[in-house]
């Protein structure tokens, strides 16, 4: 029996009538395979799509890190934009979209790898699709070359810290001072292990090694740069995946807040947007994790030419800023996690702050929160989609909202 792929789902799977889910297929393709519940196993293409291309990465067939390398770049860009369009349309929202920004291959500066000890040596890489099997990825087309060189080093670390039947996780960031390696799943840390980790860090010139968030070896500050401003995030802290993606989102945020001189940055992290904006305005940064606000504040103190920045550690899901607190600001920057910011956006809607720069990594929760703002009279000026998780189904965006009392330019 054949199946015709009608569309892509939000995870990038092809979907045929039923629905039947078929990984790595494209709309219009006719496929056969073994039906297993709502999935088609061992799928074979009878009629390929004109948008199908040869995957550039040699690991694509086995690795689960990418889902869309089989599709032409233009198709992927159009599809990602359409996901946001449809999410908004589900709430009756139309928006002006700017051209998508797609980051170049081999520019990812951070990634999380899995490591397993073998009888001889170790294996480090990504999981295969929907599996706990680890596949080696020495020629990965996502990773920056400076991050790819970490793979054999992580194999050495896996031999040191890994149990024979367990899995080790490595959160690795390529910073300005070198590689920052965060380890979870390690065997207990004792003096001998610390000495061994220090030796590997010295041998391979690692900037920092942490285990379960605790620094074990710090040879240099594991710094990153936000628009020329140096910050040392805690191990494993969220950072935009590529410098190009960060620049695109930052430019959108700066445009959205306009000439505002008093700005609050909600879910501020360690200062991705706060610190660059402090070149032109006074900032109040609010974030739920104190190590992040500490890193942000230290980055501001050590920066030069920046206006006042205050920080507040606060759980914005449980204690959103209220309208009376928001009214002293002329613009809001908000960059919530995937769950969105339902409670906080409800308070923003009441506050009627002049300008909002909204950054999101989830079109569905963004559309929900945008509806709340529009129902309160805000205007959605534009949406900018940024694809920095290339060849994945992951989508990021920035958007500009203006309060109803601000005249249309």
QUINORQUI-V443812 format. One record per pair of residues at least 12 apart in sequence whose C-alpha atoms are under 6 Angstrom apart, sorted by sequence separation. I is the first residue (numbers start at 1). GAP is how many residues later the second one is. If there is no record, write none. Layout:
i = [I,I]
gap = [GAP,GAP]
//
This chain:
i = [4,14,32,113,114,124,125,170,207,385,31,113,170,207,384,31,55,169,384,31,55,169,207,383,30,54,383,30,53,168,268,382,20,21,22,29,52,53,268,269,382,20,29,52,53,198,262,264,267,268,381,7,29,51,261,262,263,264,265,266,267,380,381,6,51,261,264,380,5,213,270,379,5,269,270,290,330,331,333,338,379,5,162,320,323,330,331,332,333,334,335,338,349,378,4,161,270,271,282,284,286,288,322,331,335,340,378,4,161,270,282,283,284,285,286,287,288,378,3,147,179,180,182,183,184,279,282,284,286,287,288,349,377,3,179,180,181,182,183,184,278,323,2,178,182,278,2,124,122,108,361,106,108,109,361,105,106,107,108,360,105,106,107,360,106,359,359,358,358,117,180,357,115,357,356,356,226,355,117,176,355,175,176,354,175,227,354,116,352,115,115,182,114,114,113,113,112,112,111,111,110,233,64,110,64,109,63,64,109,62,263,262,265,231,262,263,264,265,266,267,230,263,265,267,260,257,57,257,256,253,110,109,108,109,108,107,245,256,87,84,88,87,97,100,101,102,103,96,97,98,100,101,69,68,67,68,66,67,66,12,11]
gap = [12,12,12,12,12,12,12,12,12,12,13,13,13,13,13,14,14,14,14,15,15,15,15,15,16,16,16,17,17,17,17,17,18,18,18,18,18,18,18,18,18,19,19,19,19,19,19,19,19,19,19,20,20,20,20,20,20,20,20,20,20,20,20,21,21,21,21,21,22,22,22,22,23,23,23,23,23,23,23,23,23,24,24,24,24,24,24,24,24,24,24,24,24,24,25,25,25,25,25,25,25,25,25,25,25,25,25,26,26,26,26,26,26,26,26,26,26,26,27,27,27,27,27,27,27,27,27,27,27,27,27,27,27,28,28,28,28,28,28,28,28,28,29,29,29,29,30,31,33,34,34,35,35,35,35,36,36,36,36,36,37,37,37,37,38,38,39,40,41,42,42,42,43,43,44,45,46,46,47,47,47,48,48,48,49,49,49,51,51,52,53,53,54,55,56,57,58,59,60,61,62,62,63,63,64,64,65,65,65,66,66,67,67,68,68,68,68,68,68,68,69,69,69,69,70,74,84,98,101,104,131,132,133,133,134,135,143,144,277,279,279,280,285,285,285,285,285,286,286,286,286,286,322,323,324,324,325,325,326,381,382]
//
